[in-house]
Amino acid sequence: MLDFKDFDDKDVYNESQALALNNATRNFVVEFGKEQAHIKFNIDADDVQALLSTDHEPEKPVRWMYVA
């Protein structure tokens, strides 16, 4: 599975803000719940397919994808 980063970590959050504003960023996915959030940038087509064909973790019931 994908190597997500802890979006609740201050350094990851700051890095994510920069990546979200970077024109080279193609996409990202965030999985989150009440207690935790994880993020991954620039996933490829195989990763998208894998995410679409798998269930999310119960503690992170929301999966949000941005694809440019």
N, C-alpha and C positions, 0 to 999 in steps of 0.2 A: 504494500500500500504506500501511498505518498508520505513523504517526510514533512509533515506539517510543523510549523513553529508556533510557540505559545504566544498568542496575540495579546495575552494579559501582561506579558513581560514588557517593561517600559522600553527597552532597547529594540525589541521586535516591533513594537507599536511605532516607534519613531522611524525605523527602517521601512516599515510598511507605508507610512505616510509619504516618504520620499519615492518609493517604488510606484505608488498609486499615481503620483504626479509625473513620473518619467514616461516620455513618449515611447520608449523601447519596451515598456511593460505591455504584454499581449493580453494577459488575463490574470485572474486570481480566484481562489475559492476560500470561503470562510465557513467553518463549521463551529456552531456555538450553542450553548445552553445557558442556564442560570448561573452556573459556577465556573465555566471555562469557555475559552474560545481559541481556535487554532486557525492559522492562515498559511496558504501556499501560493506563490506567484509563478507565472509562466509555465503552466502545466501543458503537456502536449496532448494530441488527439487521443492517444491510447489511454492517458490518465483520465481524460474527460469521459471516455467510454467506460472505464473501470468505475469511476464515481457514479455514473448514471445507472450502472447495473448492480451496485451494492447498496445495502442499507446503511444508514448512519448509525452512530453509536447512541444508545438511549440517553446518555448524559449530555449529548450534543444533538438535539433533535432537529436543528435547523442547519441546512446546507445552502449557502448562497454563492452562486457563481457569477462572475462578470467576465464576459468574453467580448473582446473588441473585434 
